[in-house]
């Protein structure tokens, strides 16, 4: 999985369209191998982003859980702590 794609399900507040679109862009970049497509591939690249975005929105809206929503600040702090342990740097 792409390291830049973040989990978007079960957060309060819910994921925004911008977050889902950013994850869609990262996913299409990973699949295609292009950071930025050529002019010849731009239409296909953009269409793929739109399709993944729509599928992602449908997925997030249809998932169910009994777990309480996660807090973004708490999850970010945990990620910083994991990175500090992994890379040997103090959390910021």
OpenMM code with the backbone's topology and positions (N, CA, C; nanometers):
from openmm import Vec3, app, unit

residues = "UNK UNK UNK UNK UNK UNK UNK UNK UNK UNK UNK UNK UNK UNK UNK UNK UNK UNK UNK UNK UNK UNK UNK UNK UNK UNK UNK UNK UNK UNK UNK UNK UNK UNK UNK UNK UNK UNK UNK UNK UNK UNK UNK UNK UNK UNK UNK UNK UNK UNK UNK UNK UNK UNK UNK UNK UNK UNK UNK UNK UNK UNK UNK UNK UNK UNK UNK UNK UNK UNK UNK UNK UNK UNK UNK UNK UNK UNK UNK UNK UNK UNK UNK UNK UNK UNK UNK UNK UNK UNK UNK UNK".split()
positions = [
    Vec3(0.0843, -0.1181, 0.0000),
    Vec3(0.0000, 0.0000, 0.0000),
    Vec3(0.0882, 0.1235, 0.0000),
    Vec3(0.0413, 0.2271, -0.0632),
    Vec3(0.1165, 0.3528, -0.0657),
    Vec3(0.1283, 0.4086, 0.0753),
    Vec3(0.2440, 0.4533, 0.1099),
    Vec3(0.2628, 0.5104, 0.2424),
    Vec3(0.1862, 0.6401, 0.2594),
    Vec3(0.1625, 0.7112, 0.1497),
    Vec3(0.0955, 0.8410, 0.1589),
    Vec3(-0.0563, 0.8303, 0.1661),
    Vec3(-0.1110, 0.7125, 0.1437),
    Vec3(-0.2557, 0.6974, 0.1523),
    Vec3(-0.2905, 0.6669, 0.2974),
    Vec3(-0.3688, 0.7531, 0.3568),
    Vec3(-0.4067, 0.7399, 0.4966),
    Vec3(-0.5415, 0.6693, 0.5083),
    Vec3(-0.5608, 0.5999, 0.6196),
    Vec3(-0.6911, 0.5413, 0.6494),
    Vec3(-0.7909, 0.6551, 0.6684),
    Vec3(-0.9061, 0.6445, 0.6043),
    Vec3(-1.0049, 0.7521, 0.6092),
    Vec3(-1.1344, 0.7118, 0.6780),
    Vec3(-1.1497, 0.5846, 0.7106),
    Vec3(-1.2748, 0.5372, 0.7692),
    Vec3(-1.2761, 0.5524, 0.9205),
    Vec3(-1.3916, 0.5842, 0.9726),
    Vec3(-1.4223, 0.5884, 1.1155),
    Vec3(-1.3453, 0.6970, 1.1903),
    Vec3(-1.3447, 0.8162, 1.1336),
    Vec3(-1.2881, 0.9322, 1.2010),
    Vec3(-1.3985, 1.0332, 1.2280),
    Vec3(-1.3773, 1.1105, 1.3308),
    Vec3(-1.4688, 1.2201, 1.3616),
    Vec3(-1.3852, 1.3476, 1.3627),
    Vec3(-1.4097, 1.4422, 1.2759),
    Vec3(-1.5123, 1.4442, 1.1716),
    Vec3(-1.4757, 1.3500, 1.0563),
    Vec3(-1.5761, 1.3104, 0.9769),
    Vec3(-1.5509, 1.2170, 0.8660),
    Vec3(-1.4541, 1.2757, 0.7635),
    Vec3(-1.3990, 1.1878, 0.6821),
    Vec3(-1.3067, 1.2303, 0.5764),
    Vec3(-1.3757, 1.3273, 0.4823),
    Vec3(-1.3010, 1.4267, 0.4402),
    Vec3(-1.3537, 1.5248, 0.3453),
    Vec3(-1.3347, 1.4748, 0.2024),
    Vec3(-1.4042, 1.5371, 0.1096),
    Vec3(-1.3858, 1.5033, -0.0317),
    Vec3(-1.2411, 1.5260, -0.0738),
    Vec3(-1.1784, 1.6295, -0.0209),
    Vec3(-1.0388, 1.6591, -0.0553),
    Vec3(-0.9464, 1.5452, -0.0113),
    Vec3(-0.9722, 1.4888, 0.1068),
    Vec3(-0.8906, 1.3772, 0.1559),
    Vec3(-0.9099, 1.2522, 0.0694),
    Vec3(-1.0339, 1.2257, 0.0303),
    Vec3(-1.0618, 1.1097, -0.0534),
    Vec3(-1.0000, 1.1296, -0.1914),
    Vec3(-1.0085, 1.2507, -0.2453),
    Vec3(-0.9494, 1.2796, -0.3770),
    Vec3(-0.7971, 1.2663, -0.3705),
    Vec3(-0.7349, 1.3143, -0.2627),
    Vec3(-0.5895, 1.3029, -0.2489),
    Vec3(-0.5476, 1.1557, -0.2436),
    Vec3(-0.6235, 1.0733, -0.1714),
    Vec3(-0.5937, 0.9302, -0.1661),
    Vec3(-0.6135, 0.8667, -0.3041),
    Vec3(-0.7144, 0.9115, -0.3771),
    Vec3(-0.7399, 0.8606, -0.5127),
    Vec3(-0.6240, 0.8950, -0.6054),
    Vec3(-0.5757, 1.0162, -0.5958),
    Vec3(-0.4617, 1.0596, -0.6768),
    Vec3(-0.3395, 0.9735, -0.6466),
    Vec3(-0.3101, 0.9511, -0.5184),
    Vec3(-0.1951, 0.8687, -0.4808),
    Vec3(-0.2107, 0.7255, -0.5324),
    Vec3(-0.3312, 0.6723, -0.5253),
    Vec3(-0.3564, 0.5360, -0.5720),
    Vec3(-0.3338, 0.5252, -0.7230),
    Vec3(-0.3863, 0.6206, -0.7988),
    Vec3(-0.3703, 0.6191, -0.9448),
    Vec3(-0.2233, 0.6401, -0.9816),
    Vec3(-0.1545, 0.7261, -0.9094),
    Vec3(-0.0103, 0.7443, -0.9341),
    Vec3(0.0643, 0.6128, -0.9124),
    Vec3(0.0301, 0.5424, -0.8058),
    Vec3(0.0967, 0.4160, -0.7755),
    Vec3(0.0685, 0.3127, -0.8839),
    Vec3(-0.0581, 0.3009, -0.9248),
    Vec3(-0.0941, 0.2032, -1.0270),
    Vec3(-0.0281, 0.2329, -1.1611),
    Vec3(-0.0273, 0.3599, -1.1987),
    Vec3(0.0227, 0.3975, -1.3309),
    Vec3(0.1746, 0.4101, -1.3361),
    Vec3(0.2346, 0.4404, -1.2228),
    Vec3(0.3779, 0.4651, -1.2221),
    Vec3(0.4127, 0.6066, -1.2624),
    Vec3(0.3122, 0.6914, -1.2835),
    Vec3(0.3332, 0.8309, -1.3230),
    Vec3(0.3057, 0.9226, -1.2052),
    Vec3(0.3954, 1.0173, -1.1813),
    Vec3(0.3659, 1.1233, -1.0853),
    Vec3(0.2787, 1.2277, -1.1539),
    Vec3(0.3137, 1.2575, -1.2781),
    Vec3(0.2352, 1.3473, -1.3622),
    Vec3(0.2321, 1.2844, -1.5012),
    Vec3(0.1142, 1.2578, -1.5562),
    Vec3(0.1065, 1.1896, -1.6852),
    Vec3(0.1451, 1.2827, -1.8000),
    Vec3(0.1784, 1.2230, -1.9131),
    Vec3(0.2037, 1.3008, -2.0344),
    Vec3(0.0717, 1.3584, -2.0837),
    Vec3(0.0800, 1.4509, -2.1781),
    Vec3(-0.0426, 1.5095, -2.2346),
    Vec3(-0.1318, 1.4016, -2.2951),
    Vec3(-0.0696, 1.3021, -2.3552),
    Vec3(-0.1473, 1.1947, -2.4187),
    Vec3(-0.2241, 1.1116, -2.3160),
    Vec3(-0.1747, 1.1040, -2.1938),
    Vec3(-0.2367, 1.0206, -2.0908),
    Vec3(-0.3159, 1.0989, -1.9875),
    Vec3(-0.3187, 1.2306, -1.9969),
    Vec3(-0.3848, 1.3126, -1.8956),
    Vec3(-0.5323, 1.2800, -1.8804),
    Vec3(-0.6046, 1.2646, -1.9908),
    Vec3(-0.7492, 1.2376, -1.9829),
    Vec3(-0.7754, 1.1045, -1.9121),
    Vec3(-0.6995, 1.0014, -1.9468),
    Vec3(-0.7181, 0.8707, -1.8828),
    Vec3(-0.6820, 0.8781, -1.7352),
    Vec3(-0.5756, 0.9492, -1.7030),
    Vec3(-0.5294, 0.9644, -1.5650),
    Vec3(-0.6367, 1.0344, -1.4813),
    Vec3(-0.6891, 1.1456, -1.5318),
    Vec3(-0.7928, 1.2208, -1.4602),
    Vec3(-0.9213, 1.1398, -1.4460),
    Vec3(-0.9589, 1.0661, -1.5507),
    Vec3(-1.0793, 0.9826, -1.5433),
    Vec3(-1.0622, 0.8743, -1.4371),
    Vec3(-0.9437, 0.8167, -1.4288),
    Vec3(-0.9177, 0.7139, -1.3280),
    Vec3(-0.9276, 0.7725, -1.1878),
    Vec3(-0.8740, 0.8917, -1.1677),
    Vec3(-0.8834, 0.9574, -1.0366),
    Vec3(-1.0301, 0.9768, -0.9988),
    Vec3(-1.1104, 1.0248, -1.0951),
    Vec3(-1.2531, 1.0471, -1.0681),
    Vec3(-1.3245, 0.9171, -1.0330),
    Vec3(-1.2936, 0.8088, -1.1041),
    Vec3(-1.3584, 0.6803, -1.0774),
    Vec3(-1.3189, 0.6253, -0.9402),
    Vec3(-1.1912, 0.6352, -0.9058),
    Vec3(-1.1458, 0.5879, -0.7752),
    Vec3(-1.2070, 0.6732, -0.6647),
    Vec3(-1.2159, 0.8041, -0.6873),
    Vec3(-1.2775, 0.8946, -0.5908),
    Vec3(-1.4228, 0.8529, -0.5640),
    Vec3(-1.4990, 0.8312, -0.6697),
    Vec3(-1.6397, 0.7921, -0.6539),
    Vec3(-1.6520, 0.6579, -0.5819),
    Vec3(-1.5680, 0.5629, -0.6189),
    Vec3(-1.5704, 0.4319, -0.5523),
    Vec3(-1.5332, 0.4465, -0.4051),
    Vec3(-1.4344, 0.5295, -0.3765),
    Vec3(-1.3938, 0.5520, -0.2380),
    Vec3(-1.5042, 0.6153, -0.1550),
    Vec3(-1.5724, 0.7140, -0.2113),
    Vec3(-1.6836, 0.7782, -0.1401),
    Vec3(-1.7943, 0.6766, -0.1116),
    Vec3(-1.8269, 0.5935, -0.2118),
    Vec3(-1.9302, 0.4905, -0.1908),
    Vec3(-1.8873, 0.3934, -0.0823),
    Vec3(-1.7622, 0.3520, -0.0862),
    Vec3(-1.7117, 0.2586, 0.0137),
    Vec3(-1.7217, 0.3181, 0.1533),
    Vec3(-1.6696, 0.4386, 0.1719),
    Vec3(-1.6706, 0.5005, 0.3046),
    Vec3(-1.8116, 0.5218, 0.3577),
    Vec3(-1.9052, 0.5538, 0.2695),
    Vec3(-2.0423, 0.5782, 0.3155),
    Vec3(-2.1170, 0.4483, 0.3455),
    Vec3(-2.0711, 0.3362, 0.2920),
    Vec3(-2.1429, 0.2103, 0.3141),
    Vec3(-2.0825, 0.1243, 0.4250),
    Vec3(-1.9617, 0.1544, 0.4690),
    Vec3(-1.8992, 0.0759, 0.5753),
    Vec3(-1.9672, 0.1014, 0.7093),
    Vec3(-1.9704, -0.0021, 0.7926),
    Vec3(-2.0290, 0.0088, 0.9261),
    Vec3(-1.9301, -0.0439, 1.0285),
    Vec3(-1.9361, 0.0102, 1.1486),
    Vec3(-1.8518, -0.0378, 1.2570),
    Vec3(-1.9200, -0.0117, 1.3901),
    Vec3(-1.8854, -0.0930, 1.4873),
    Vec3(-1.9338, -0.0716, 1.6230),
    Vec3(-1.8310, 0.0064, 1.7050),
    Vec3(-1.7117, 0.0228, 1.6510),
    Vec3(-1.6046, 0.0931, 1.7227),
    Vec3(-1.6342, 0.2430, 1.7287),
    Vec3(-1.5928, 0.3070, 1.8340),
    Vec3(-1.6119, 0.4520, 1.8411),
    Vec3(-1.5220, 0.5214, 1.7386),
    Vec3(-1.5642, 0.6366, 1.6887),
    Vec3(-1.4816, 0.7092, 1.5911),
    Vec3(-1.3455, 0.7446, 1.6503),
    Vec3(-1.2445, 0.7401, 1.5653),
    Vec3(-1.1089, 0.7747, 1.6079),
    Vec3(-1.0893, 0.9255, 1.6002),
    Vec3(-0.9994, 0.9741, 1.6822),
    Vec3(-0.9664, 1.1163, 1.6868),
    Vec3(-0.8420, 1.1397, 1.6015),
    Vec3(-0.8493, 1.2338, 1.5088),
    Vec3(-0.7376, 1.2611, 1.4181),
    Vec3(-0.6122, 1.3044, 1.4929),
    Vec3(-0.6271, 1.3863, 1.5947),
    Vec3(-0.5108, 1.4355, 1.6694),
    Vec3(-0.4408, 1.3211, 1.7423),
    Vec3(-0.5184, 1.2313, 1.8004),
    Vec3(-0.4607, 1.1169, 1.8717),
    Vec3(-0.3878, 1.0259, 1.7730),
    Vec3(-0.4495, 0.9990, 1.6591),
    Vec3(-0.3866, 0.9131, 1.5584),
    Vec3(-0.2597, 0.9766, 1.5030),
    Vec3(-0.2597, 1.1075, 1.4838),
    Vec3(-0.1404, 1.1772, 1.4350),
    Vec3(-0.0275, 1.1684, 1.5371),
    Vec3(-0.0601, 1.1818, 1.6652),
    Vec3(0.0411, 1.1707, 1.7702),
    Vec3(0.0995, 1.0293, 1.7734),
    Vec3(0.0160, 0.9291, 1.7558),
    Vec3(0.0647, 0.7910, 1.7523),
    Vec3(0.1590, 0.7703, 1.6332),
    Vec3(0.1222, 0.8261, 1.5183),
    Vec3(0.2065, 0.8132, 1.3995),
    Vec3(0.3412, 0.8812, 1.4208),
    Vec3(0.3406, 0.9988, 1.4828),
    Vec3(0.4672, 1.0678, 1.5115),
    Vec3(0.5532, 0.9840, 1.6062),
    Vec3(0.4925, 0.9228, 1.7059),
    Vec3(0.5675, 0.8389, 1.8000),
    Vec3(0.6256, 0.7175, 1.7289),
    Vec3(0.5487, 0.6539, 1.6404),
    Vec3(0.5991, 0.5397, 1.5643),
    Vec3(0.7169, 0.5812, 1.4762),
    Vec3(0.7043, 0.6976, 1.4117),
    Vec3(0.8114, 0.7465, 1.3257),
    Vec3(0.9360, 0.7790, 1.4064),
    Vec3(0.9175, 0.8362, 1.5242),
    Vec3(1.0323, 0.8685, 1.6097),
    Vec3(1.1046, 0.7412, 1.6504),
    Vec3(1.0285, 0.6378, 1.6837),
    Vec3(1.0894, 0.5110, 1.7220),
    Vec3(1.1576, 0.4460, 1.6010),
    Vec3(1.0929, 0.4530, 1.4880),
    Vec3(1.1460, 0.3898, 1.3670),
    Vec3(1.2713, 0.4602, 1.3162),
    Vec3(1.2682, 0.5937, 1.3138),
    Vec3(1.3768, 0.6701, 1.2535),
    Vec3(1.4695, 0.7347, 1.3569),
    Vec3(1.4395, 0.7164, 1.4856),
    Vec3(1.5281, 0.7657, 1.5894),
    Vec3(1.5261, 0.9151, 1.6102),
    Vec3(1.4167, 0.9790, 1.5777),
    Vec3(1.4043, 1.1233, 1.5985),
    Vec3(1.3010, 1.1505, 1.7053),
    Vec3(1.3193, 1.2609, 1.7725),
    Vec3(1.2229, 1.3024, 1.8747),
    Vec3(1.0977, 1.3531, 1.8071),
    Vec3(0.9792, 1.3231, 1.8622),
    Vec3(0.8547, 1.3738, 1.8044),
    Vec3(0.8507, 1.5257, 1.8113),
    Vec3(0.7901, 1.5834, 1.7070),
    Vec3(0.7797, 1.7297, 1.6993),
    Vec3(0.6566, 1.7797, 1.7708),
] * unit.nanometer
topology = app.Topology()
chain = topology.addChain("A")
for resn in residues:
    res = topology.addResidue(resn, chain)
    for name in ("N", "CA", "C"):
        topology.addAtom(name, app.Element.getBySymbol(name[0]), res)
